[in-house]
Amino acid sequence: MTDWVDRVFCEDALAGMARIPDGSIDLILTDPPYNLGKDYGNASDQQSVDDYLAWTERWIDIALPKLKANGSLYIFLTWRFAPEIFVMLKKRLTMMNEIIWDRRVPSMGGSTRSFSSVHDTIGFFVKRKDYYFDLDAVRIPYDAATKKARSRSIFIGAKWLEVGYNPKDLWSVSRLHREHAERVDHPTQKPLEIIERMLKASCPPDGVVLDPFMGSGTTALAARRLGRRFVGFELNPDYCEVIQQRLAEPEAPVKKKAGAGRKKSPVVPAQAGTQVARAAKTQTNLGSRLRGNDEVEANTFTTEGSTP
Ligand SMILES: C[S@@+](CC[C@H](N)C(=O)[O-])C[C@H]1O[C@@H](n2cnc3c(N)ncnc32)[C@H](O)[C@@H]1O
C-alpha cells in the first residue's frame, strides 16, 4: 500500500507518521518550528524550552525508523536550539555537515546589545556509511573568468574544472522577501533553491522525501519539480490550502503513475474529528503574520571558492 505517497496530510505529524511504513523513506528534509515564538496558528513555536526539546525528541524518534538504511536527514534550526538538537541526533545518526544558510540580510539596524543573527543552521545527518549522495548533481559551474584563469596545461581536462565545484557548507541565498516571485502566504517559507539542492544531492530520482512540517509545501513542490516523491504533514489548514495551490501550479509537472486510477488530490484535509487542526484554523490570521521582508536581493548561491 503506497496511498501515503505524494500526499500532504493536514494533521499532526506525530500521529500521522504512523501511516508511513518503516524503512520506506530516502530522505527526511524538515524545517520544524524553531520555538522562537512565531504564530503558526498553533502553539508549536511557543513552548517552554523543556517542552520544546521533549517534543522534538518525540518526533525524531517517530520519524527516524521511517528512513531506509542508506537514508539521510537535513534539519533547519537556529543557533538557539541547534546544539541540543544536534546532540540528540548525534546519538542516533552520524553527522556529516553543519551547513550555514546565510540569508543575505542587508545591514539595516538590528540588535544593539549583540550581533545581528543572519543565518540559519542546517544539520546534515546519515544513517550509515553507504548513504546516497550525488555530488555531481549539485556542483556549481565555474564562471568563464575562472575557467580562463585556469587554462594552463595542468588544468586542461581536469574533471572538476568541467563539472564544477562542491557547494561547500556556507550557502548564501537571499531569504524570500515580501516581493519575491516565489513568496506565498507563510511566514517562514524556505527558498526552493536550497531545498532542491538537498533533494538532488540526497534523494535518488523517484525516491521519497518526508517532511513532517510542510509549512507552505516547499519540500513537496521541489520534489515534484525534480521527479522525486513526497509525503508530509501540516497542522494549519490554511497552510494546507497554500500547499494545495502551489502543487496545482502548472510549472509543477504532475507525475503519471503506471496503473494509476482516478487522480488523487495531493493534500488530504484534516479528518472531521481532528481537534488540533480545527483549533489551528480558528486561531489563524495569515495576513497579519506576513512580516516585512523588504530587502530585494538576487537569490543566488555564491560562487566563491575554486577547488572541487
Ligand atoms: C518552519 S515552518 C515550515 C516552513 C516550510 N519549510 C516552508 O518552506 O514553507 C513549520 C511548520 O510546521 C507546522 N507544524 C507545527 N507543529 C506541527 C505538527 N505537530 N504537525 C504538523 N505540522 C506542524 C507549523 O504550522 C508550520 O507551518
PDBQT file of the ligand as one rigid body, heavy atoms in Angstrom, charges set to zero:
ROOT
HETATM    1  C1  LIG A 401       9.105  26.464   9.936  1.00  0.00    +0.000 C 
HETATM    2  S1  LIG A 401       7.547  26.099   9.301  1.00  0.00    +0.000 S 
HETATM    3  C2  LIG A 401       7.911  25.187   7.814  1.00  0.00    +0.000 C 
HETATM    4  C3  LIG A 401       8.114  26.095   6.624  1.00  0.00    +0.000 C 
HETATM    5  C4  LIG A 401       8.372  25.345   5.331  1.00  0.00    +0.000 C 
HETATM    6  N1  LIG A 401       9.708  24.778   5.313  1.00  0.00    +0.000 N 
HETATM    7  C5  LIG A 401       8.164  26.218   4.117  1.00  0.00    +0.000 C 
HETATM    8  O1  LIG A 401       9.084  26.371   3.280  1.00  0.00    +0.000 OA
HETATM    9  O2  LIG A 401       7.091  26.778   3.977  1.00  0.00    +0.000 OA
HETATM   10  C6  LIG A 401       6.975  24.847  10.412  1.00  0.00    +0.000 C 
HETATM   11  C7  LIG A 401       5.549  24.407  10.149  1.00  0.00    +0.000 C 
HETATM   12  O3  LIG A 401       5.266  23.268  10.989  1.00  0.00    +0.000 OA
HETATM   13  C8  LIG A 401       3.873  23.273  11.289  1.00  0.00    +0.000 C 
HETATM   14  N2  LIG A 401       3.658  22.378  12.453  1.00  0.00    +0.000 N 
HETATM   15  C9  LIG A 401       3.930  22.635  13.741  1.00  0.00    +0.000 A 
HETATM   16  N3  LIG A 401       3.651  21.564  14.516  1.00  0.00    +0.000 NA
HETATM   17  C10 LIG A 401       3.216  20.594  13.679  1.00  0.00    +0.000 A 
HETATM   18  C11 LIG A 401       2.807  19.249  13.870  1.00  0.00    +0.000 A 
HETATM   19  N4  LIG A 401       2.774  18.690  15.090  1.00  0.00    +0.000 N 
HETATM   20  N5  LIG A 401       2.437  18.531  12.793  1.00  0.00    +0.000 NA
HETATM   21  C12 LIG A 401       2.437  19.096  11.551  1.00  0.00    +0.000 A 
HETATM   22  N6  LIG A 401       2.823  20.370  11.304  1.00  0.00    +0.000 NA
HETATM   23  C13 LIG A 401       3.204  21.111  12.366  1.00  0.00    +0.000 A 
HETATM   24  C14 LIG A 401       3.577  24.744  11.540  1.00  0.00    +0.000 C 
HETATM   25  O4  LIG A 401       2.199  25.020  11.428  1.00  0.00    +0.000 OA
HETATM   26  C15 LIG A 401       4.457  25.432  10.471  1.00  0.00    +0.000 C 
HETATM   27  O5  LIG A 401       3.716  25.736   9.293  1.00  0.00    +0.000 OA
ENDROOT
TORSDOF 0
